Amino acid sequence: MLKTLPQLLQQTMENVQKVTAQEASQQLNQNKGLLIDVRETAEHFASPAIGAINIPRGVLEMKMLEIEKDPLRPIYLHCASSLRAALGAEQLARMGYTNVKVISCKLDQIQKMHQSAP
């Protein structure tokens, strides 16, 4: 049976760890994790969260091993609505990354929590 996009996204969101922007900010300050924006490059440059590395969702799996080889390092993914981030988190888990979290809130909340570099 084929799944619709909303069904796929619902299932994906159930399978990933989620945190709020505030939780992610606090954890990043403590654990030196990576904050990754999986939006397209133009979206990232138009409204970035300070400190985020931009790796568009379409190339995440190809670029991630170049950026981080430690499967235990905390990774926090965000996008505009958390949907692309959830899809990315699911793939990173399949690659072997064990501490991947999705910041599950709107972009303006993420930007507010990351207004200044840590």
N, C-alpha and C positions, 0 to 999 in steps of 0.2 A: 504494500500500500504506500502510495506516495504521500509525503508530508508537505503541507503548505509552509510558507516561510514563517508565519506566526507560530505554527506548531513546532517547527524546528527550533526557533528562538526560545520558545517556552521550555522545551526540553534542555536546551543548552544552558539556559539560566539556572535550571535546577541542578546542573552538574558542575557548576563552578563556585568557587569561594567569592563572596561579595563583601565589600567594606564600604563605609561611607567616606566622603572626602575628608572629614575630620579624622576618622580612624586611620586612613591611609597616611595623612600628613603626620600624625603622631608616630605611627609605626616607622615611616621613612626616616624620621629624625632619629629614631633609636636603632634601626637595623641596617641603615645604609643600603636599602634596596634600590631598585631601578623603577623610575616612573616613566612609563612608555605611553605615548599618544599614538594610537593606531589609526587616526584619521588620515586622510590624504594630505600631502604636503602643503597644498594651498590652504586647506582648512586650518592646519596647525599654525602656519605663519600668520594667518588672519586673526587668530585668537588663541595664542598659546597659554599653557599653564607653565609658569616659570619652573625650570628644572627638568621638564619632560624631554625625553628623547623621542623624536618622531620616527617611527617605523610604520609606514602604511600597512594596513591589514593584508593587502595583497602580496606583500613581500616579507611578512613577519617571519615565517619559518625559514626563509632563505638567509635573512640577515641576523637572526637571533644568535646563532652559533658564533658569528663574527664578534658580537658585542659581549656576550656572556657565556662562558664555558662552565660555570659552576651551577649545577642543577639545583642546589639548595638555596641560592641567593634569592631573597624575596623580590618578586616582580609584581608591579602594580600597573595594570592596563586601564586606559581610559579612552573614551571617544566622546561623541556628542550626546549619546543616549544610552550607552553601555552595551549595545547590541553587537557592534563590531568587536568591542573589547571581550565580550563573552565568547564569541567565535574564536578569537585569537587565543584566549586562555585555554580553551578546550584543546586547541592544536598544540600549544606549548606543553600542556600536560602529556599529550601523546608522545611528544618528543623526549620527555623525561624530566622536565622541570617540575619540581615538587611543591613549590611555594609560590604559586601564581594566584593573584587576586584581581578581581574586577572592581573598579570604583563605580558603584551602581547609583549614580545620581546625575543630575543635569550638569552640563559643562560649566555653567556660571558658578556653581558651588565648588567644583574642582579648582577653577581659577582663583576663587576667593581664598581657598586654603593654601594655594601655592603662589601667592603674590610676590614673595621674595625667595630668593634662592636659600636653601638650608645652609 
